[in-house]
Amino acid sequence: MAVDICGADTEEIKDILKIRLSKKRYTHSLNVAAAADKLAEKFGADRGKCYLAGLIHDICKEIPPEEQLKMGRECIVPLSPVEEKIPALYHAAAGSWYCEHVLHIADEDILMAVRFHTAARAGMSKTEEIIYLADLISEDRSYKDVGKMRKLAFENLQKAMLEAISFSVSDVIAKGSLIPESTTQAYNHYAEIFR
């Protein structure tokens, strides 16, 4: 049964995702939406918005990087100069643009959740935090400490955000990659909460 969320028909969105994404990425998107729904229920967030944002978060993940970059430069919060040097981050900004301009999703909370589901930022809304974490704890994830992260995500969103961003920053440093300003600001924001 189709559900209308923020003007978007979820069944139509799923049909679009089936065309745009590989089977594995489509399954991941369904899993993130399911995890986002559970987190939203636990923490009193808008379940429909969180489900929809989880569903569409990777909608531009598998298009050519040059297309992602072009859209990412024109989205709700354009890619920063540092982000432009990190192709793995393009899809989030591109997805935000696509959701706004092609799917006609006007809800800023959803657009920002898609935009920052990889880099994070200081001052994230509950919806944004939920999508960031749902992407990390979805059923298809199997990294070393995923069980610990799943448990933490359902105990305390902000502690889970600090742990997740710390993990991400450590991984980026180990690879010798660049860290976007928004990620550093997000880390400082959550670290300050627990000082």
Order of alpha helices (4+ residues) and beta strands (2+ residues): beta-beta-alpha-alpha-alpha-alpha-alpha-alpha-alpha-alpha-alpha-alpha
